[in-house]
Amino acid sequence: MNKGKEGKPAAKGTSKANNMYKTIWRWHFYAGIIFAPILILLAVTGSVYLFKAEIEETIYQNYYEVTPQGEQLSASEQVEEVKRLYPEALITQYRPGEDEARSSEVTIMENDGSFTVFINPYTGESMGTLNNDDRIMEKIEKIHGELMAGTIGDRIVELVACWTIVLMITGIYLWMPKKKKGLAGVLFPRLNRGKKILRRDLHAVPAFWVMAGLLFLVLTGLPWSGFWGNNFQTIITNSGAGYPPSVWVGDTPVSAAQTKDIAEVPWAAETLDVPLSKIQGLVPLSLDKVIETAEQYNIYPGYTVFIPQEPEGVYTLSIFSPKAQDEATMHIDQYTGAVLADYRYGNYGIIGKVVAWGITLHKGTQFGLPNQLISLFVCLSVIFVAVSGIYLWWKRKPQKGMGAPAAPALVQKKPFLLLMIGLGILFPLVGLSILFVWLMDWVLIQRLPVVKKWLNA
């Protein structure tokens, strides 16, 4: 009798644990099936984008490389040549070459299109013109950031990134040893236990090893997202820290515009208020004076000058440097040449510095080739894990049905429900999608035997 009584609680406990396992497996299964294909796409495009500089140097070599020959023409003279070639175009940006063997770039707007004109700074001759929308790496970046689908694509990418965290949390629970002895199947795959075990291990074990790297890429990519990233940025900006007084020369400007509205600048400077030029005459400052100011203030080479388009506008200088500590954003009065704002890495708050480092590490530029190779390894590992997961499901699934793990409804597992609520609060798009899935599970799957049978078959 005692033995039997002792056996019942154990069986009950085992049943609860088994149901919990199935519930987490079910959510891991659905998240993987839905989001793995897009995750693979992001990993592929991310792998390519890591080598953006090298790829563009090869593809656009004829546009980039010049032979040094004496003194360079002034920036104004180079821009005047572009105006002669494109008299109807609007000049919006100027980028001096970062070294003596690099061409200058002048960005123009014409017929609702954005083009870059490459100028030999020694001769003033055009080396060619590129439609910015046609640049290969621009397309890769748009696929990686928004699936080339604008705001909707941005939200989908953000959703995939957030659900990747859910995949990792549920995956680590499924990976954790259950009464296993030894490290086989945990830290390295079991090669002599049959094909089924091997398929499982070739998914679970690499997933464990790559998890930290993947989590880092997800978290460092989220600040760029349109919903979570913008709200995160707003919270940081409005946290009370604001921008230090050393950023401003004179009074802090009162402006409705933010720097990201007029220029492409580092993340920490996107919400920096745009000061206004004090109109003292009808003749704006020459571009040459702006370049001189950039050199006097030791702006990192490769910066871009955004040219004001309004009478009260300002010249804005920005540099997306390979290393976070070289970032800079500067606003210059277009009439007096006064530096109205000078915002550098040293002015960033702790969160701004962390995000800046995260972005350059994410892009693979902070530590050069070692950074690129480590990030490439993570991306390729993610592709392998995602593909092996899909293959694992494909080999296990029945001929009819999805082969989803049968499990109780979500509401019957309070610990897991609380975890998902917590993730939903931290990542609102995940919260909305969880609510949608829960409603589908409660209203449709759990109440329609035909659907439930097809999913769990």
N, C-alpha and C positions, 0 to 999 in steps of 0.2 A: 504493500500500500504506500509506504513512505517513498519507495523508489518511484512509483507511478506518480505520486503527487509532486515529487521533485522534478519529474520529467515534464509536467505540463507547463510550468512557468518558463522553462528553458525553451520548449517548443513555441510558446507564445512570443517570447523575446526574439527567437530566431525568425518567426513569421513577420514581426514588425520590422526587423532589420532588413529582411528580404524585400518587403513592400517598399521600404524607403529606398533601397538600392534600385528597384525597378522604376520607381518614380523619377529618380535622378537620371537613370539611364534613358528613360523615355524623353525627358527634356533635352538631354545631351544629344540624343538621336535626332529629334526634330530640328534643333538648332543647327546641327551639323549638316543635315540634308538640305536645309533651306539656305544657309549662309556659306557653306564651304565653297561652292563654285565662285562666288564673288570674292571670298577671301583668297582663293587661288589667283584670281585676276589681279587683286591688289598686290599680292606677293610678286607676281611676274612683273607688273609695271614698276613696283618699287625696286626690284632688282635692277631693272634697266636704268631707272632714274638715279640710282647711286652713282652711275658713271656718266652723268649728264655732261660734265665739263669735258671729259675725254671724248665722248661721242661727238659733241658739237665741234670740238677742235678738229676732228677728223673730217666730218661732213662739210663743215663750212671753212675749211682751211683757206680756200681761195678768197674768202671774204675777210678772214681774220688777220692773216699774216702780211706784213709789209716789210720792206727793206729800208732800214734807217739810212737817211741821206741828208745830213745837215740839220738845220733848224726846222722844227715843225711850224706849220701855219697856225695862227691863232684860232681859237674855238669859233670866234665870230666869222672869220674868213671861211672856215669849213661849213658853217651853217649857211652862209651866203651862197655857197656853191649849190647846196641842196635847194635853196629857194629858187635859184636860177633853173635847176633841173625840174623842179616841181612848183611852179609859180602859184598854183591854186591850193597847195597843201598847207596845212596848219602844223607848225613845228611845235612838238610837245615835250621832247626829251633830248638831252645830249649826254653821251657817255664817252669820256676820253679813254683811250686805251690804257690798260694797267701797266704796260711797259713800252719800250721804244719800238718793239717789233709788232705791235698790235694796232689795228685800225681803230678809228673813232666810229661811233654809232650815233646817228641822228634819227629819232623816231618822228614820223609824220602821220597825220590823219588826212586821208583823201578818199572821197566817195564812200564814206562811212566805214572805211577799213584802216587798220593800223599797219604801217610798214616801217621797216628799219633800213636806212640807207647807210652803207658802209663807205667811209671816206678815208682815203690815204692821207694821213695828216701831214705828209711831206710835200705832196703834189696837189692836194685838194681834189683829186679825181675820184669819181665814184667807182667803187669796186663791185657794186651790185646792190640789188634791193631785194628784200625778203618780206613777204606777207607774214606778219607775226602769227597769224592763225594757222599758217601752213608749216610752221616749224615742227619738226618731229618730236622734240622733247616737250614742246608746248602741248601737243596732243597726248603724249604719255602722261604728263602732269594732270591734264583734264580728266583722263580716264581714271587715274589713280585717286584724284580728289573728288570727282563728281560724276564719274562714268559718262562724261560728255553729255550729261542730262540736266545741267543747271542746278537749280535749288533742289529739285526732287532727287537728283543723283547724289547731291551732297548729303541729304538726309539719309539716303539708303546706305552710303558709305559709313556715315556716323553710326547708323543702326548696326551694321555689320561689325564695326569696331567694338561697340559696346557689347554685342552678343558674343563676340569672341571672348570677352572676359567671363561671360556666363559659361561658355564652352570650357574654358580653363578650370573654373571652379568645379563644375560638375565632373569634368574629366579627372581632376585630381582625386575626387572622391571615389570614382570608379577604379582609378589606378592603385589606390592605397591597398596594401596587402591585406587579404582576408584569410587569416590563419595559415599564411604561407611561411615556410622556412627557407631561408636563403635569399639571394638577390636575383635569381633567375626569374624573368618575367616582370621584374621591378626595375632594375637598373640596366639589365641587358636582356635581349630576347632569347627565348628557348628555341634552339635550333633542331632539337631531336624529339620534339613532342607532337609531331604531326602538323599538317598544313593549317588546320583551324587555329591551333594555339599560336603558331608562327604568325599568321595573319593578324591575330589580336595583338601580339607583342610588337610587331612591326609598326603598329599604330600607336599603342599606348606608351611604349618605352621611349621612342624618339619624341613623342609629345611632351613627356616629362622633362627631357633634357632641353628642349627648345622653349619651354614655357616662360622662363624668365626673360629671354630675349624678345619673345613675342609680346609679352605684357609691356615691356619697355617701349616697343614700337607703337603699340596701341595708345599708351598713355601720352607719349610724346607727339603723336599725330592728332589727338583729340583737340588740342588748342587751336588747330587750324579749322576745325569743323564749324559749319555755319550756325548751328543751334547751340550745342553744348559749349563750343569754343567761345562764341560771342557772349553767352551768359557768364561763363567763367571769367572772361576778360572784363566784363562789366562789374562783376563782384570784386575783382582785384582792384580795378580802377577806383571804385567807390568805397573801398575798404577804409578810407580815411588817410591812407598814405599819400595818394595823389602823386604829383610830380614834384621833385625837390626844387626849392627856389633857385638853385644854381643852374637849372635848365634855362630859365628866362633871363633875358637881358632887358632890364626895365620892368614895367608892370606886367603882371600875368594877363594874357589876352582874354577877352570875353568873346568867344566865337561859337557860332552854331556848327561850324565845320570841324571835322576831325581829320587828322593827317591822312588816314586811309582813304578819305574821300577824294584826295587830290594827287596821291602818290602811292607807290608801292614801297612800303617801309617795313622794318623789322617788327615782329609781333608786339613787343613792349611799347612801341611808339605809335601803334595804329590809332589809339584813342587820344593822342596828344592834340590839344586844341591848336588850331591854325591861327597864328597871329596875322594882323593886317599890315600892309605897307602904308606908311605915311606919305600920302601923295604930296610931293613938293615941286612937281613940274611935270611936263609932258614927255620928257626923255627918260626912258628906263635905263637902268644900269646895264652896261655891256656884259655879255656872257663871259668875256675875258676876265673881268673883275671878280666874277663869281668863282671862276676856276682858281684865281689867285688866292681868294679867301679859303677855298678848300685846301690848297697847298699850305697856307699859313697855319691852318688849324689841324694839319696832319690827318686829313680824312684818308682812310685806307684806300689804296688804288683800286679802281674798278667801280667807283661810285657812279651814280646817275644823277643828273641835274634835271629836275622837273621844272619846266618853264611856265611862269604864270600866264594865265589866259584872261585875267580880269584886272582892271586898273588898281584894285586894292589887294591883288594877289601877291604871293611871295615866291621867291625861288626856294625850292625844297631839294636838299641833297640827301641821298640815302645810299647806304651800302649794305648789301647782303654778303658780308664777308664769310670766308670759309670757317673762321673761328669766331665764336660768340663774342669774345672780348674785344673784337675789332668793329663791332656794329656801331653805326652812327646815324643820326637823323638831325638835320640842321635846316632852320628856316632863315632866309635872308631877305631883308627889305629890298624890293626891286628898284627903288630909287636912290636910297642912301647907301646901300651895301652893308647896312648894320646887321649884325648877327642877332636875330630876335629870339632864337631858341637853339640850344646845342645840347642834344640828348644822346648820351653815350652809355655804354655798358656799365660804367662806374656809377651812373645815376640810377640804374635799375634797382628796384627793391629785390628782396630775396626771391620772390616768386618769379619776377621778370627774368632774373639771372638763371634760375632753374629752367624756365621755359626756353630761354635763348640757347642754353647748352643742350637741352633736349632736342630742339629743332636741328641744330647743326650735327648732333650725333645721329639723329634720325635720317638726315640727308647724307650722312657719311663723309662730311667735310672736316669735322673738328680735328681728327687725328690722321687725315690723309688716307693712304692706301690701307693700313691696318684697320681703320674704321670701316672702310668700304668692304673689305673682305669679311670682317666679322658680321656686318649687317647682311651681306650677300649670303653668308652661310645660314643665318637665321631665316631669311626669305626662302631659300631653297629648301630648308628643313620644314618650314610651314607648308610649302607646296607638297612635299612628300607626305607629311602627316595628314593633310586634307585629302589627298588622293588615296592614301592607304585607308582612310576612314570610309570614303565612298566605296572603295573596292571591298572592304570588309562587309559593309551593308549589302552590297550587290551579291556577294557570294552566299550570304546568310538568308537573304530575303526569299520567301516562297514565290512560286510562279504567279500566284494571285494574291494581291494585297501588298501592303507596304512593309510588313514585318516589324512593326513598331512593338517595343516591349509592352506587354499588358501591365497596367498599373492602376491604382486607385486614382480618383480625381484629385486635382491639385489641392483643393480645400481640405482633403482628409490628411494631409501631411503638413502640420503646422510649422515645424522647424524649417522645412523647405520653403513654405509659403512666406514666412518671415524673411528668409534670405532673399527671396525674389522681390519682396516689397522694398527691402533695403536697397537692392540694386536699382529698382525702379525709381526710387527717390533720388539716388545719386546720378542716375542716367535716365532722364525723363522719357526719352524715346523708347528705351527698353521697357519702362513702366507701362507706357501706352500699348506697346506690342504684347507685353505679358497679359495685360487686361483683355486685349483682343483674343489672344490664344485661350485664356481661361474661359471667356464667354463662349468661344467655339467649342471648347472641351465640355463645358457644362450644358450648353444649350443643344449642341449638335451631336458630338461624339458619344457622350455618356447616355444620351436619350434615344439615339437611333441605332438599334442593333446592327443594321446592315452596314452602316458607316464604321461602327466600332469593330465589327468583324473584319472588314476590309483592311483597316489600319493595323489591327493586331494579328492578322493572319500570318 
